[in-house]
Amino acid sequence: MDPSSDIILDTPYFRIYSDRRIDRLMGTETVPAGFDPTTGVTSKDVVIDSDAGLYVRLYLPDMAATGTGSRRSPPNDDDDKKLPVLVYFHGGGFVTQSAASPVYQRFLNALAAKAGLLIVSVNYRLAPEHPLPAGYEDSFRAFTWTTSAGNGGDGDPWLSRHGDLRRVFLAGDSAGGNIDHNVAMMADDAAADRGEPVDGEAPASRARMEKLWGFVCPDATDGVDDPRVNPLVAAAAPSLRDLPCERVLVCAAELDSLLPRDRAYYEAIKATRGWRGRVEWFESQGQDHVFFLFKPVCGEAVALMDRLAAFFAGKTE
């Protein structure tokens, strides 16, 4: 049997082979941007770099419903009537899904309407065709493109007219949550000391993470103790002090194998001396990884959406 055909990681979402091939079992379907009659949200795609395939999908809610006037009105200089801006990074293990995936189109339409957000969903390059740090670089570039919109940059008119760039949030799920942290920290490629397993993490979960990380980031020398995937290792932990956020909300699901890592990240931020922000925890009981994408109307997904909307509105638990 050809060793190159050996499966080294088999998940419900993708299958990885020893020769760095991948079968994407889901996340390849796409839907066009446009008006969503259910939520009243309009989306459109904006290309940032055609050569790299980097684009963003913008989501603009019904401005009348959010009390900010018409979408078609002239530029509005009253910042108090503009919308908070959310830069969102999709999940998929760094290897699948896109900003045009139906599950993200549905979720972000609903979130934009519920929370009154102008959302910038980033379509970053995927591994293994484009190993990390390509996805980090694309995501950071999209973030800077977004934040420069109000400073004479080349951003889209939706951002300059309707986005309040004093209130910019970062968010992501699964791999997108990792990208979220790395973009916020402007992560570099510094090596880290090898650390102990995350408290409470099952050995099988750590093994899966090792295999996936070695696949998507072949230049990593420290496995899952690379600070880009584990910001809690000794050399990286002090950098949490410089986390450039006023507030952080860490959301997790009770049955998710990544729960120990999520909780450890929350506890590390909470315990970091010198960081002046506020960190909050929200756990969805009885649910598994990214459940809200596939069961959007279940009670826990509705509760999660309510908590997100409250967080973006500045409300705390």
C-alpha positions in Angstrom: 0.0 0.0 0.0 1.3 3.4 -0.9 2.3 5.2 2.3 1.3 8.6 0.7 -2.3 7.4 0.8 -2.3 7.0 4.6 -4.8 9.2 6.3 -3.2 11.1 9.2 -6.3 13.0 10.3 -9.9 12.1 9.6 -12.6 14.6 10.7 -16.2 15.2 9.7 -15.1 18.3 7.9 -11.9 17.2 6.1 -9.5 14.3 5.6 -5.7 14.8 5.5 -3.2 12.4 3.9 0.5 11.9 4.7 1.5 13.4 1.4 -0.2 16.7 2.3 -3.3 16.1 0.2 -6.7 17.0 1.6 -10.2 15.9 0.9 -12.6 18.8 1.9 -15.7 16.9 2.9 -17.7 20.1 3.5 -17.2 23.9 3.4 -16.7 24.1 -0.4 -20.2 25.2 -1.3 -20.6 29.0 -1.8 -23.5 31.4 -2.1 -23.5 34.9 -3.7 -23.7 38.1 -1.7 -26.9 40.1 -1.9 -30.0 41.1 -0.1 -31.4 38.8 2.5 -35.2 39.3 2.9 -35.3 37.4 6.2 -33.0 39.8 8.1 -33.1 42.9 5.8 -29.3 42.7 5.6 -27.5 43.4 2.3 -24.0 41.9 1.6 -21.5 42.5 -1.1 -17.9 41.3 -1.9 -15.0 43.7 -2.2 -11.7 42.5 -3.6 -8.6 43.7 -1.7 -6.0 41.7 -3.7 -7.0 39.8 -6.8 -3.7 38.2 -7.2 -3.8 36.7 -3.7 -7.5 36.0 -3.9 -8.1 38.1 -0.9 -11.5 39.6 -0.5 -14.0 40.5 2.1 -17.8 40.1 2.3 -19.4 43.2 3.8 -22.8 42.9 5.6 -24.9 46.1 6.1 -28.1 45.8 8.1 -31.3 47.8 7.4 -30.2 51.2 8.5 -33.8 52.2 9.4 -34.1 49.3 11.7 -30.9 50.3 13.5 -31.9 53.9 13.8 -29.1 55.2 11.5 -31.1 56.3 8.5 -31.3 54.9 4.9 -28.6 52.7 3.4 -28.9 54.9 0.3 -28.5 58.2 2.1 -25.5 60.5 1.6 -22.4 60.1 3.7 -23.3 60.8 7.4 -20.7 62.7 9.4 -22.6 62.1 12.7 -20.5 59.3 14.2 -23.1 58.7 16.9 -25.4 57.3 14.2 -22.9 55.0 12.6 -22.6 51.2 13.2 -19.9 49.4 15.1 -17.7 47.4 12.8 -17.0 43.7 13.3 -14.1 42.0 11.4 -14.9 38.3 11.3 -12.7 35.3 10.5 -14.4 32.1 9.6 -13.5 28.7 11.0 -12.7 25.4 9.2 -9.3 24.3 10.6 -7.4 26.7 8.3 -8.2 24.3 5.4 -11.9 24.6 4.5 -14.9 27.0 4.5 -14.8 30.6 3.1 -16.5 33.9 3.5 -19.0 32.8 0.9 -20.0 29.6 2.8 -23.8 29.2 3.3 -23.4 28.7 7.0 -21.5 31.9 7.5 -23.8 33.8 5.2 -26.7 32.8 7.3 -25.0 33.4 10.6 -23.5 36.8 9.8 -26.8 38.0 8.2 -28.5 37.2 11.5 -25.7 38.7 13.6 -25.6 41.9 11.6 -29.3 42.3 12.0 -29.5 41.3 15.7 -26.5 43.4 16.9 -26.7 46.3 14.5 -23.2 45.7 13.1 -21.4 46.4 9.9 -19.6 43.1 9.4 -16.4 42.5 7.4 -16.0 38.8 6.8 -12.5 37.9 5.6 -11.8 35.3 2.9 -8.2 34.4 3.7 -6.1 31.8 1.8 -6.4 28.2 3.0 -3.8 25.5 3.7 -2.3 23.3 2.4 -2.2 25.3 -0.9 -1.2 28.3 1.1 0.3 27.3 4.4 0.3 29.6 7.4 1.3 32.3 7.9 -0.5 33.2 4.6 -3.9 33.1 6.4 -2.6 35.3 9.2 -1.1 37.8 6.7 -4.3 38.0 4.7 -6.4 38.5 7.8 -4.2 41.2 9.2 -4.2 42.9 5.8 -8.0 42.8 5.7 -8.1 44.3 9.2 -5.8 47.2 8.3 -7.8 47.8 5.1 -10.9 48.0 7.3 -9.5 50.3 9.9 -7.9 52.7 7.3 -11.3 53.4 5.7 -11.9 56.5 7.8 -8.3 57.8 7.3 -8.1 58.3 3.6 -7.5 54.7 2.9 -8.9 52.7 0.0 -11.7 51.1 2.0 -15.3 50.7 0.7 -17.8 53.6 1.0 -20.0 51.4 3.2 -17.2 51.6 5.8 -16.6 55.3 5.6 -20.3 56.3 5.5 -21.8 53.8 7.9 -19.0 52.3 10.0 -17.9 53.8 13.3 -14.2 53.0 13.2 -13.9 54.1 16.9 -15.7 50.8 17.7 -14.0 48.0 15.9 -14.4 44.4 17.1 -12.6 41.2 16.1 -14.3 37.8 16.2 -14.0 34.3 14.8 -14.9 30.7 15.4 -12.7 27.7 15.6 -9.6 28.4 13.5 -11.0 31.9 13.1 -10.8 32.4 16.8 -7.1 31.6 16.6 -6.7 34.1 13.7 -8.6 36.6 15.8 -6.0 36.4 18.6 -3.1 36.5 16.2 -4.3 39.5 14.3 -5.0 41.3 17.6 -1.5 40.5 18.8 0.2 41.1 15.4 1.8 37.7 16.0 5.4 37.0 14.8 7.3 33.8 14.2 9.3 33.8 17.4 9.9 30.3 18.9 8.5 29.3 22.3 9.6 27.0 25.1 7.9 23.7 25.1 5.1 23.7 27.6 2.9 21.2 29.4 -0.4 20.0 28.0 -3.3 22.3 28.6 -5.0 21.3 31.9 -8.0 19.1 31.2 -7.2 18.6 27.5 -7.7 15.0 26.4 -4.6 13.4 24.9 -6.6 12.5 21.7 -7.6 16.1 21.3 -4.0 17.3 21.6 -2.8 14.6 19.1 -5.4 15.9 16.6 -4.2 19.4 17.1 -0.6 18.3 16.6 -1.4 16.7 13.3 -3.5 19.6 12.0 -1.0 22.3 13.1 1.9 20.4 11.4 -0.2 20.2 8.3 -1.3 23.9 8.1 1.9 25.4 9.4 4.8 23.3 8.2 7.4 25.9 9.3 6.4 25.4 13.0 9.2 23.8 15.1 7.4 23.4 18.4 4.2 21.6 17.4 1.1 22.8 19.3 3.4 24.8 21.7 4.1 27.2 18.8 2.9 30.5 20.3 0.7 31.2 17.3 -1.5 28.3 18.2 -0.9 28.3 22.0 -0.4 31.8 23.4 -0.1 30.3 26.9 3.4 28.8 26.5 6.1 30.4 28.6 7.7 32.7 26.1 4.3 33.9 24.7 2.2 34.4 27.9 3.7 37.8 28.9 2.5 39.2 25.5 -1.1 38.9 26.7 -0.4 42.0 28.8 -0.3 43.8 25.5 -3.6 42.5 24.2 -4.9 45.6 22.4 -8.6 45.2 23.4 -10.7 46.9 26.0 -13.0 43.9 26.3 -12.8 40.2 25.4 -15.6 37.6 25.3 -14.5 34.0 25.1 -17.3 31.6 24.1 -17.2 27.9 24.3 -19.4 24.8 24.1 -19.6 22.3 26.9 -19.0 19.2 24.8 -16.3 20.7 22.5 -12.9 18.9 22.7 -11.4 22.4 22.6 -13.1 23.6 25.7 -10.0 23.1 27.9 -8.0 25.4 25.6 -10.8 28.0 25.5 -11.0 28.0 29.2 -7.3 28.2 29.7 -7.1 31.2 27.3 -9.8 32.9 29.3 -8.1 32.2 32.6 -4.7 33.4 31.3 -6.1 36.7 30.1 -8.0 37.1 33.4 -4.8 36.5 35.4 -2.6 38.7 33.3 -1.1 41.5 35.3 -0.9 44.8 33.6 -3.7 44.2 31.1 -6.3 46.9 31.7 -9.2 45.3 29.8 -12.1 43.1 30.9 -12.6 39.5 29.9 -15.8 37.5 30.1 -16.8 33.8 29.7 -19.9 32.3 28.0 -20.4 28.6 27.9 -23.2 26.9 25.9 -24.4 23.8 27.8 -24.9 20.5 26.1 -23.4 21.6 22.7 -20.4 20.7 20.6 -18.0 22.5 18.3 -19.5 25.4 16.2 -23.0 24.1 16.9 -24.5 27.5 16.2 -23.6 27.3 12.5 -25.6 24.1 12.0 -28.4 24.5 14.6 -29.0 28.2 14.4 -32.5 28.1 16.0 -31.8 25.8 18.9 -32.2 27.5 22.3 -28.4 27.6 23.0 -27.7 29.2 19.6 -30.4 31.9 20.3 -28.9 32.5 23.8 -25.4 32.8 22.2 -26.6 35.3 19.7 -28.3 37.3 22.4 -25.0 37.3 24.4 -23.0 38.4 21.4 -25.4 41.2 20.7 -25.2 42.4 24.3 -21.4 42.3 24.2 -21.2 44.4 21.1 -23.6 46.8 22.6 -21.3 47.3 25.6 -23.4 45.3 28.1 -21.7 43.1 30.6 -22.9 40.1 32.6 
